[in-house]
C-alpha cells in the first residue's frame, strides 16, 4: 500500500466516523455532506484502468 492510498483511506475513515457522529447528534444535513465528501474521496482508491499509466 502506498502512502497516497493510506492517506485516502484515512480521509474516508474520518469521514465515516464524522458522518456517524453528526447523524447521531441530529445534524442530518451535515452528515449527508460529510458522507458525500467521503464517497468522493473513496473514488481515489479505485484501481486505474486504461489511459495513461500512473507513477507509483
C-alpha distances in whole Angstrom, upper triangle without the diagonal:
4,7,8,6,7,10,11,10,13,15,15,16,19,20,21,22,24,25,27,28,30,31,33,35,36,35,34,34,31,29,29,28,25,24,24,22,19,20,20,16,15,16,13,11,13,12,15,18,21,22,20,17,15,14,10
4,5,5,6,9,10,11,12,14,16,17,19,20,21,23,24,26,27,29,30,32,33,35,36,34,34,33,31,29,29,27,25,24,24,21,19,20,19,16,15,16,12,11,13,13,14,18,20,20,19,16,13,11,8
4,5,5,6,9,10,10,12,14,15,16,18,20,21,22,24,26,27,28,30,32,33,35,33,32,32,29,27,28,26,23,23,23,20,18,19,18,15,15,16,13,12,15,15,16,20,22,22,21,18,14,13,10
4,5,5,6,9,10,11,12,14,15,17,19,20,21,23,25,26,27,28,31,32,33,31,30,29,26,25,25,23,21,20,20,17,15,16,15,12,12,13,9,9,12,13,14,18,20,20,18,16,12,11,9
4,5,5,6,9,10,11,12,14,15,16,18,20,21,23,24,26,27,29,30,32,30,29,28,26,24,24,22,20,19,19,16,14,15,14,11,10,11,8,6,10,11,13,16,19,20,19,16,13,13,10
4,6,5,6,9,10,10,12,14,15,17,18,20,21,23,24,26,27,29,30,29,28,28,25,23,24,22,19,19,19,17,14,16,16,12,11,13,11,9,13,14,16,20,23,23,22,20,17,16,13
4,5,5,6,9,10,11,12,14,16,17,18,20,21,22,24,26,27,29,27,26,26,23,21,22,20,17,17,17,14,12,14,14,10,11,13,10,10,14,15,17,21,24,23,22,20,17,16,14
4,5,5,6,9,10,11,12,14,15,16,18,20,21,22,24,26,27,25,24,23,21,19,19,17,15,14,14,11,9,11,10,6,7,9,7,7,11,13,15,19,21,22,21,19,16,17,15
4,5,5,6,9,10,10,12,14,15,17,18,20,21,23,24,26,24,23,23,21,19,19,18,15,14,15,13,10,11,12,8,7,11,9,8,11,14,16,20,23,24,23,22,19,19,17
4,5,5,6,9,10,11,12,14,16,17,18,20,21,23,24,23,23,22,19,18,19,17,14,14,15,13,10,13,13,10,10,13,12,11,15,17,20,23,26,27,26,24,21,21,19
4,5,5,6,9,10,10,12,14,15,16,18,20,21,22,20,20,19,16,15,16,14,11,11,12,9,7,10,10,7,8,12,11,11,14,17,19,23,26,26,25,24,21,21,20
4,6,5,6,9,10,10,12,14,15,16,18,20,21,19,18,18,16,13,14,13,10,9,10,8,5,7,9,6,6,10,10,10,13,16,18,22,25,25,26,24,22,22,21
4,5,5,6,9,10,11,12,14,15,17,18,20,19,19,19,16,14,15,15,11,10,13,11,8,10,12,10,10,13,14,12,15,19,21,25,28,29,29,27,24,25,23
4,5,5,6,8,10,11,12,14,15,16,18,17,17,17,14,12,14,13,9,10,13,10,8,12,13,11,12,15,15,15,18,21,24,27,30,31,30,29,26,26,24
4,5,5,6,9,10,10,12,14,15,16,14,14,14,11,9,10,10,6,6,9,7,5,9,10,9,10,14,14,15,17,21,23,26,29,29,30,29,26,27,25
4,6,5,6,9,10,11,12,14,16,14,14,15,12,9,11,11,8,7,10,10,7,9,12,11,11,14,16,15,18,21,24,27,30,31,31,30,28,29,27
4,5,5,6,9,10,11,12,14,14,14,15,13,10,12,13,10,10,13,12,10,13,15,14,14,18,19,18,21,24,27,30,33,34,34,33,30,31,29
4,5,5,6,8,10,10,12,11,12,12,9,7,10,10,7,8,12,11,10,13,15,14,15,18,19,19,22,26,28,31,34,34,35,34,31,32,30
4,6,5,6,9,10,11,9,9,10,8,5,7,8,6,6,9,10,9,11,14,14,14,18,19,19,21,25,27,30,33,34,34,34,31,32,31
4,6,5,6,9,10,10,10,12,10,7,10,12,10,9,13,14,12,14,17,17,17,20,22,21,23,27,30,32,36,36,37,36,34,35,33
4,5,5,6,9,9,10,12,10,8,12,13,11,11,15,15,14,17,19,19,19,23,24,24,26,30,32,35,38,39,39,39,36,36,35
4,5,5,6,5,7,9,7,5,9,10,9,10,13,14,14,16,18,19,20,23,24,24,27,30,33,35,38,39,39,39,36,37,35
4,5,5,5,5,8,8,5,8,11,10,10,13,15,14,16,19,19,20,23,25,25,27,30,33,35,38,39,40,39,37,38,37
4,5,8,9,12,11,9,12,14,13,14,17,18,17,19,22,22,23,26,27,27,29,33,35,38,41,42,43,42,40,41,39
4,6,8,11,10,9,13,15,14,15,18,19,19,21,23,23,24,27,29,29,31,35,37,40,43,43,44,44,41,42,40
4,6,9,9,9,11,13,14,14,17,19,19,21,23,24,25,27,29,30,31,35,37,40,43,43,44,44,42,43,41
4,6,6,6,9,10,11,12,14,16,17,18,20,21,23,25,27,28,29,33,35,38,40,41,41,41,39,40,39
4,6,5,6,9,10,10,12,14,15,16,18,20,21,23,25,26,27,31,33,35,38,38,40,40,38,39,38
4,5,5,6,9,10,11,13,14,15,17,19,20,22,24,25,27,30,32,34,37,37,38,38,36,38,37
4,5,5,6,8,10,11,12,14,15,17,18,20,22,24,25,29,31,33,36,36,36,37,34,35,35
4,5,5,6,9,10,11,12,14,15,16,19,21,22,23,27,29,31,34,35,36,35,33,34,33
4,6,5,6,9,10,10,12,14,15,17,19,21,22,26,27,29,32,32,34,34,32,33,33
4,5,5,6,9,10,11,12,14,16,18,20,21,25,26,28,31,31,32,32,30,31,31
4,5,5,6,9,10,11,12,15,16,17,20,23,25,28,30,30,31,31,28,29,29
4,5,5,6,9,10,10,13,15,16,17,21,23,25,28,29,30,30,27,29,28
4,5,5,6,9,10,11,14,15,16,20,21,23,26,26,27,28,26,27,27
4,5,5,6,9,10,12,14,15,19,20,23,25,25,26,26,24,25,24
4,5,5,6,9,10,11,13,17,19,22,25,25,26,25,23,24,23
4,5,5,7,9,10,11,15,17,19,22,23,24,24,22,24,23
4,5,5,8,10,11,14,15,18,21,20,21,22,19,21,21
4,5,6,8,10,13,15,18,20,20,21,20,18,19,18
4,5,5,7,11,13,16,19,20,20,20,17,19,18
4,5,6,9,10,13,16,16,17,17,15,18,17
4,6,8,9,12,15,15,15,15,12,14,14
4,6,9,12,16,16,17,15,13,15,13
4,6,9,13,14,15,14,13,15,14
4,6,10,12,13,11,11,13,12
4,7,8,9,8,8,11,12
4,7,9,9,10,14,14
4,7,8,10,14,15
4,6,9,13,15
4,6,10,13
4,7,9
4,6
4
